[in-house]
Amino acid sequence: MKKSIVPGVILAVLLASWMYVIGYMGWYKHPTLANMFWLVVLIQIVVLTFVIKGAAKDGAGFVGKFVRGAGTSLVAAPLVFLNSLLFTQVVFPKYFEEIRAAQETLLRSKGIPEAQIVETLKAAAAMENPYLQATLGAIGTIVTGIIVSLIASAMVKKPE
């Protein structure tokens, strides 16, 4: 697990950095550019692949590679949680309001009936909780880490 700490911090910093790019560019307010957020999955895949290749070079078998990859994600998860709170409550305190406004604009531009707009926004408001979003981010980091680590650990072989 010791060899997962530094990569875990690096993973968290990279994920946070991408989140701030999206924030400062204002992409989270744009209907299609908001999907750029999901590049966090690609970032995690790349980092974990390098971590698992490093474990393979150290002679680790499947379990050792998996533990190093999953451990990296476990280290990153609480940092992702804290960064998400910082992002939505300090750096971008109107984050949820701006997302809601962008969603409302998009729904109106599509000519959706007012009652359906109100219902959609009401349903979305239930998810507009910084702690819920931070928790989902941390859980997503762990789940993605486990899945990627399982796959990469099976695919990455020890160097001969």
C-alpha positions in Angstrom: 0.0 0.0 0.0 3.0 2.3 0.6 3.7 2.4 -3.1 0.1 3.6 -3.8 0.4 6.8 -1.7 2.4 9.0 -4.1 0.5 7.8 -7.2 -2.8 8.3 -5.4 -1.9 11.9 -4.6 -0.8 12.4 -8.2 -4.1 10.9 -9.5 -6.1 13.2 -7.2 -4.1 16.3 -8.3 -4.6 15.4 -12.0 -8.4 14.8 -11.5 -8.7 18.1 -9.5 -6.7 20.0 -12.1 -9.1 18.8 -14.9 -12.0 19.8 -12.8 -10.6 23.3 -12.4 -10.0 23.5 -16.2 -13.6 22.8 -16.7 -14.6 25.3 -14.0 -12.5 28.2 -15.1 -13.3 27.6 -18.8 -17.0 27.6 -17.8 -17.6 24.4 -19.6 -19.8 23.0 -16.8 -22.4 25.6 -17.8 -22.4 24.5 -21.5 -24.8 21.6 -22.4 -22.3 19.6 -24.5 -19.0 20.8 -23.1 -20.0 19.7 -19.6 -19.5 16.2 -20.8 -15.7 17.0 -21.0 -15.8 16.2 -17.2 -15.8 12.5 -18.1 -12.2 12.7 -19.2 -11.5 12.0 -15.5 -12.1 8.4 -16.4 -9.5 8.4 -19.1 -7.1 10.2 -16.7 -7.6 7.5 -14.1 -7.2 4.7 -16.7 -3.8 6.2 -17.8 -2.5 6.7 -14.3 -3.5 3.3 -13.1 -2.1 1.6 -16.2 1.3 3.3 -15.4 1.0 2.2 -11.8 0.2 -1.4 -12.7 3.0 -1.5 -15.2 5.4 -0.3 -12.5 4.1 -3.0 -10.2 4.7 -5.6 -13.0 8.3 -4.3 -13.4 8.7 -4.8 -9.6 7.7 -8.5 -10.1 4.2 -8.3 -8.8 1.7 -10.9 -9.8 -2.0 -10.3 -10.5 -2.9 -9.6 -6.8 0.1 -7.3 -6.3 -0.7 -5.3 -9.4 -4.4 -5.1 -8.5 -3.7 -4.0 -4.9 -1.3 -1.3 -6.2 -3.9 0.0 -8.7 -6.9 -0.2 -6.4 -4.8 1.2 -3.5 -3.9 4.2 -5.7 -7.6 4.9 -6.2 -8.4 4.4 -2.5 -5.7 7.0 -1.7 -7.1 9.4 -4.3 -10.8 9.1 -3.2 -10.8 11.1 0.0 -8.8 13.8 -1.8 -11.3 13.8 -4.6 -14.1 14.2 -2.0 -12.4 17.2 -0.3 -11.6 18.8 -3.7 -15.2 18.5 -4.8 -16.3 20.3 -1.7 -13.7 23.0 -2.2 -14.8 23.4 -5.8 -18.5 23.6 -5.2 -18.5 25.5 -1.9 -15.5 27.8 -2.1 -14.1 28.3 -5.6 -17.4 28.1 -7.5 -20.1 28.7 -4.8 -22.8 29.2 -7.5 -21.9 26.0 -9.3 -25.3 24.3 -8.8 -27.3 27.5 -9.6 -25.4 28.0 -12.8 -25.9 24.3 -13.9 -29.6 24.6 -13.1 -29.9 27.8 -15.2 -28.0 26.2 -18.1 -30.3 23.2 -17.9 -33.4 25.4 -17.9 -32.2 27.4 -20.9 -31.5 24.1 -22.8 -34.9 22.7 -21.9 -36.7 25.9 -23.0 -34.7 26.1 -26.3 -36.0 22.6 -27.1 -39.6 23.8 -26.6 -40.3 21.4 -23.7 -43.6 22.2 -21.9 -43.3 24.3 -18.8 -44.7 21.6 -16.5 -42.1 19.1 -17.7 -39.3 21.8 -17.3 -40.4 22.4 -13.7 -40.5 18.6 -13.0 -37.1 18.0 -14.6 -35.5 20.9 -12.6 -37.1 19.7 -9.4 -35.7 16.2 -9.9 -32.2 17.6 -10.7 -32.3 19.8 -7.6 -32.4 16.6 -5.4 -28.8 15.9 -6.7 -27.6 19.5 -6.1 -26.0 18.7 -2.8 -22.2 19.3 -2.5 -21.7 16.5 0.0 -23.7 14.0 -2.2 -21.7 15.1 -5.3 -18.4 14.8 -3.4 -19.4 11.3 -2.1 -20.4 10.2 -5.6 -17.1 11.5 -6.9 -15.1 9.5 -4.3 -17.2 6.4 -4.9 -16.7 6.8 -8.6 -13.0 7.0 -8.2 -12.9 3.8 -6.1 -15.2 1.8 -8.4 -13.4 3.0 -11.6 -10.1 2.1 -9.8 -11.3 -1.4 -9.0 -12.6 -2.1 -12.5 -9.5 -0.6 -14.3 -7.2 -2.4 -11.9 -8.8 -5.8 -12.5 -8.6 -5.4 -16.2 -5.1 -3.9 -16.4 -3.7 -6.4 -13.8 -4.9 -9.2 -16.1 -3.6 -7.6 -19.2 -0.2 -6.2 -18.1 2.4 -9.0 -17.9 5.7 -9.1 -16.0 8.6 -8.1 -18.2 10.7 -11.0 -19.2 
